[in-house]
């Protein structure tokens, strides 16, 4: 839960810390990027492309009800916001131990496949920062 502490100007380095947000963003997109590109996704297991998630049913049974980073919803879905401002749930595909984006998201029919994308992730970026503890 957010602690309502933003830090001090000009950095406001306490505004959003690990554990206070479960979303990640795609870097380098603009209003001219294709409309079907994902912009905001639920945090995946790792901040890499293509993203992967874990099955919340399995983790839920093992760990109780606490949601961990990279957990899909119980029906193996995640919420994604796209560059055209639409938002929807996406049913993931099980491949090995992880859940993956389906082919119709990665390579939509009749459109260019998604290129490798850079993920912006507060937990990863905060841990890389020189002042991180």
N, C-alpha and C positions, 0 to 999 in steps of 0.2 A: 504494500500500500504506500502511495506517495507520502512523504513526510512534510510536504509543503515548504521545504527549505530549498530555495533557488540558488543559494550562494550569494556572493557579492559581485558587484559590477567591476570590471566590464565582462568578466568571463562567465559568471553565473554557472560555475562548474558543478554545482549541486542540483541543477534543475532536473536532471533525469539520470538516475544511477541504475546499475544492474539490479534486476529484481523489481523495478518500478514500472516496467513496460514489457509487453510480450509481443511486440511488433518489430519488424525489420523493414527497411526500405531498399529499393534498388537505386544505385547511383547513376548519374549521367543521363537521365531521361529529361525530356522537355515536352512542351505542349505539341511539338511537331513529331515526337516519337510515335510509332504506330499505336493505335488505340487499344489493341489487344495485349500490349506489354503489361505485365504486372508491375505495380508501383509499390504497394504495401502488402506484406504477407505476414502471417503469424510466424513468430520465431521458429526457425528450423533447428534441427539438432546441431548443425554447424553453420557458420556464416560463410557458406560457399555455394557455388552454382554448379549443377542444379541442386536446389535444396532438398533435404530429406527430413522426415519426421519419424517418430516412434509411435507405436500403437498404444493409445491411452488405456485400452482395455487390459492389455498385458501389464503395463506399468501400474495401472490402478489397482489391479489385483495384488501386485507385489508390494507396492509402496503405500497403499491406502488411497485416499482421495486427493492428496496434494498434487497439483499439476507441476510438472518439471519442464524445463526448457525443451522445445522440440516435440512436444506431445501433440498429436492430432486429437480431434474430438472423438468421442466414443464411437461414432459411425465412420471413422477414418476419413474425416473431412477437415479442411482448413478454410479459413476465410481469406480471400484475396481481393484487393482493390486494384482496378486496372486504370490505364492512362486515359480512358474515355470517361472516367468518373463512375463507372459501374462497379458494384461490389457483389460478390457472390461466394457461395460455398463450392469447393471443388472436392470431389471424391478422389482420394489418392489410390495409387496402385501398390500392392504389396510386392516387393522384390527383395528376397532375402530377409534380413532382419529389419529393414527400413521401409517406410512408405514414401513413394515418389509421386511427382506430378505426372498426370497422365499425358499420353502422346498428343491429345487434342489441345492441350495447353502449350506444350513445348514446341509443337509443329502443327498449328491449326491448319485445317484443310483449306487449300487455295491461298494460303498466305505464307510469307517467309517464315521459316523456323526461328525461334527465339535465339539470339546470339548468346554467348556466355555473358553473364551479367555480374556486376560487382555488387555485393550486398553490404549495406551500411548497417551496422549492428552496435548498439550502445554497449553491450557487454564486452564485445571484442575490442572496440575502439577505446573504451575506458581503460581496459587492462593493458593496452599498448602505450597509453599516455605516460610521459615521464613522471608526472606527479601522482600516478595511481599507486595505491598501497595495497 
